[in-house]
């Protein structure tokens, strides 16, 4: 009686949180979120493949392919992005093909290969984030005294 409504309420709460994150995210952050979504979908696919849950595996792989094709690949501006955009387009096409092959042949290795490619792209994308705090190398910094007391990260009540 209570389990289904609580589960539905938690799901609705999570959906609102995701939607709020998407609405407030910069275009750069949206790409990171797409990478995260595809990586998570592939983690789920590996889990389902290992359990032998074929329908759930297929759904997770389909979700990853949709994110790659309709999110990441569709957002490429091949005119403005030049050679980099064309290379990414080819890589996304390869990922989709590899995921389809891994799905049909039940190959965990293919899922993990694409997941690792997505992780590499995500970390590269995060490294060039315009929101990332920049350290000005012209401003000298004081050396840290390793024996100096440090601020506690604990909260006091």
C-alpha positions, 0 to 999 in steps of 0.5 A: 500500500505505502511502497508504491506511492513512496516509490512514485513520490521519490521518482517524481522528486528525482525527476524534478531534480533532474529537470531543474538541473537541466533548466539551470545548466549551461550548454557546456554542463548539458553536454557533461550531463549527456555523457553522464547519462550515457555512462550510467545507461551503459553501467546498467546495461553491463549489470543487466547483461551479467544478470541475463536480463535481456529486455532490461539490457536492451532498454539500457543500451537503447537509452545510451544510443539515444543519448549518443545519437540524439543528444551528443551527435545531434548537438555537433555543429560541423560547420563551426566545429570543423575537423574536431566536430567531424572526428567526434561525429565519426566517433559517435557513429562508431560508438553506436555501431559498437553498442549495436554489435555488443547488444546482438552478440551479448559482449560486455567488452563492447559496452565497456569500450564505449563507456571508456570512450565516453568517460575520456570525452567527458573528462576532456570536456570538463577540462575545458569548462568555462565554469572551471575556476582558473588560477592566474599563474602571474599571482604568486601563491604562498607555500603551504606549511605542512605542519600548520593546523588545518581548518576542520571540515566538520560542522558543529551543532 
